């Protein structure tokens, strides 16, 4: 298992707190007002508030690519298999899925999946990730029992595999490659 930008238990209150810290540091009055209106209890957030928190967390982070506009859209536009209409349908599908699954996603407890994994387990995390905080990812990592495991922090924030691809690849080659059976 190789995970990047890993959510851990209780990551939402930590994301809220880190975003508030960052907004205080930058004196982002509009962002702070949003956070005050939302409150710090994720069970009370609406889908709109959760999305606004994510956008604010990205805005308050440095070097974090925008998933849609920096990564997905350019990739889809260059793919000859997709028309503009199909690209729009993909976005509508993602929006629909998020709306329909919002309450379930907010309530998910990854601990119910268990803490024993019978294969090598690796997490790569941006050391300044606000959206999927390193502290909660580390707590999840620490709860896992696996034959071999490694937690790799990389300078950067969320989507570190895109924001710092050279370091991400270095980590994969150094930490994960030794556990891959290339003879298969």
C-alpha positions as CSV (number, residue, x, y, z in Angstrom):
1,X,0.0,0.0,0.0
2,X,1.3,3.4,-1.0
3,X,-0.8,6.4,0.1
4,X,-0.2,10.0,-0.4
5,X,-2.1,12.9,1.2
6,X,-3.5,10.4,3.6
7,X,-6.4,11.3,5.8
8,X,-6.1,10.2,9.4
9,X,-8.6,9.9,12.2
10,X,-10.1,13.2,13.4
11,X,-8.4,15.1,10.5
12,X,-11.2,17.6,10.0
13,X,-10.8,19.5,13.3
14,X,-7.1,19.6,12.7
15,X,-7.6,20.9,9.2
16,X,-9.9,23.6,10.6
17,X,-7.3,24.6,13.3
18,X,-4.4,24.7,10.8
19,X,-6.4,26.7,8.3
20,X,-7.4,29.1,11.0
21,X,-3.7,29.5,12.1
22,X,-2.7,30.2,8.6
23,X,-5.5,32.7,8.0
24,X,-4.5,34.5,11.3
25,X,-0.9,34.6,10.1
26,X,-1.9,36.2,6.8
27,X,-4.5,38.4,8.4
28,X,-7.2,37.0,6.0
29,X,-10.3,38.6,7.5
30,X,-12.7,37.1,5.0
31,X,-11.3,33.6,5.7
32,X,-11.4,34.1,9.4
33,X,-15.0,35.3,9.2
34,X,-15.9,32.1,7.2
35,X,-14.2,29.9,9.8
36,X,-16.1,31.7,12.6
37,X,-19.4,31.2,10.9
38,X,-18.7,27.5,10.3
39,X,-17.5,26.7,13.8
40,X,-15.1,24.0,14.6
41,X,-17.5,21.1,14.7
42,X,-17.4,19.1,11.4
43,X,-20.7,17.4,12.1
44,X,-22.4,20.7,11.8
45,X,-20.8,21.7,8.5
46,X,-22.7,21.9,5.2
47,X,-21.2,20.6,2.0
48,X,-20.7,24.3,0.9
49,X,-18.9,25.1,4.1
50,X,-16.7,22.0,3.8
51,X,-15.8,23.0,0.2
52,X,-15.1,26.6,1.3
53,X,-12.8,25.3,4.1
54,X,-10.9,23.2,1.5
55,X,-10.5,26.2,-0.9
56,X,-9.4,28.4,2.0
57,X,-6.9,25.8,3.1
58,X,-5.4,25.6,-0.4
59,X,-5.3,29.4,-0.6
60,X,-3.5,29.6,2.7
61,X,-1.0,26.9,1.7
62,X,2.0,27.6,-0.5
63,X,2.8,25.6,-3.6
64,X,-0.4,23.5,-3.7
65,X,-1.6,22.8,-7.2
66,X,-5.4,23.2,-7.8
67,X,-6.6,19.6,-8.4
68,X,-9.1,20.6,-11.0
69,X,-7.6,23.5,-12.9
70,X,-3.9,22.7,-12.6
71,X,-4.0,18.9,-12.9
72,X,-7.2,17.3,-14.1
73,X,-8.5,19.8,-16.6
74,X,-5.2,20.2,-18.5
75,X,-4.8,16.4,-18.6
76,X,-8.3,15.9,-19.9
77,X,-8.0,18.7,-22.5
78,X,-4.9,17.1,-23.9
79,X,-6.4,13.6,-24.0
80,X,-7.9,13.0,-27.5
81,X,-10.4,10.5,-26.0
82,X,-12.4,13.3,-24.2
83,X,-14.6,15.9,-25.8
84,X,-15.4,19.2,-24.0
85,X,-18.8,17.8,-23.3
86,X,-17.4,14.7,-21.7
87,X,-15.0,16.8,-19.5
88,X,-18.0,18.8,-18.3
89,X,-19.8,15.5,-17.6
90,X,-16.9,14.3,-15.5
91,X,-17.1,17.5,-13.4
92,X,-20.8,17.1,-13.0
93,X,-20.3,13.5,-11.9
94,X,-17.8,14.5,-9.3
95,X,-20.0,17.2,-8.0
96,X,-23.0,14.8,-7.9
97,X,-21.0,12.1,-6.1
98,X,-19.6,14.6,-3.5
99,X,-23.1,15.9,-2.8
100,X,-24.7,12.4,-2.5
101,X,-21.9,11.0,-0.3
102,X,-21.1,14.1,1.7
103,X,-22.6,12.9,5.1
104,X,-21.0,9.5,4.7
105,X,-17.6,11.0,3.9
106,X,-17.8,13.3,6.9
107,X,-18.6,10.4,9.2
108,X,-16.2,7.8,7.9
109,X,-14.0,6.1,10.5
110,X,-11.1,4.4,8.8
111,X,-10.4,2.6,12.0
112,X,-13.3,0.2,11.4
113,X,-11.2,-1.2,8.6
114,X,-8.8,-2.6,11.2
115,X,-5.2,-1.9,12.0
116,X,-3.5,-5.0,10.6
117,X,-2.3,-4.9,6.9
118,X,-0.5,-7.9,5.6
119,X,1.6,-6.1,3.0
120,X,4.2,-3.4,3.1
121,X,2.6,-0.1,4.0
122,X,3.9,3.4,3.0
123,X,2.6,6.9,3.5
124,X,4.0,9.9,1.7
125,X,3.0,13.2,3.2
126,X,3.7,16.8,2.6
127,X,5.2,18.2,5.7
128,X,3.1,21.4,5.5
129,X,-0.1,19.7,4.3
130,X,-3.1,21.5,5.8
131,X,-5.9,19.6,3.9
132,X,-4.7,16.2,5.0
133,X,-2.7,17.1,8.1
134,X,0.6,15.3,8.6
135,X,-0.1,14.8,12.3
136,X,-3.3,12.9,11.7
137,X,-1.8,10.9,8.8
138,X,1.1,10.0,11.2
139,X,-1.4,8.9,13.9
140,X,-3.1,6.6,11.4
141,X,0.3,5.3,10.3
142,X,1.3,4.6,13.9
143,X,-1.9,2.6,14.5
144,X,-1.1,0.2,11.6
145,X,0.6,-3.1,12.0
146,X,2.3,-4.3,8.8
147,X,5.3,-6.5,7.9
148,X,7.2,-3.3,6.9
149,X,6.1,0.3,6.9
150,X,7.6,3.7,6.4
151,X,6.2,7.3,6.8
152,X,7.9,9.6,4.4
153,X,7.6,13.4,4.7
154,X,8.4,15.5,1.7
155,X,8.8,19.3,1.8
156,X,5.6,20.8,0.6
157,X,1.8,20.8,1.2
158,X,-1.1,18.9,-0.2
159,X,-0.7,16.9,-3.5
160,X,3.0,16.6,-2.8
161,X,3.3,14.1,-5.6
162,X,2.5,16.9,-8.0
163,X,4.0,19.8,-6.1
164,X,7.3,18.1,-5.5
165,X,7.5,15.2,-8.0
166,X,11.3,14.7,-7.9
167,X,11.3,14.2,-4.2
168,X,8.2,12.0,-4.4
169,X,9.9,9.8,-7.0
170,X,13.1,9.7,-4.9
171,X,11.1,8.4,-2.0
172,X,9.4,5.8,-4.0
173,X,12.7,4.5,-5.4
174,X,14.4,4.5,-2.1
175,X,11.6,3.3,0.2
176,X,9.1,1.3,-1.9
177,X,11.1,-0.2,-4.7
178,X,13.1,-2.6,-2.5
179,X,9.8,-4.3,-1.6
180,X,8.6,-4.8,-5.2
181,X,9.0,-8.2,-6.7
182,X,10.3,-7.4,-10.2
183,X,10.5,-11.1,-11.2
184,X,6.7,-11.5,-11.5
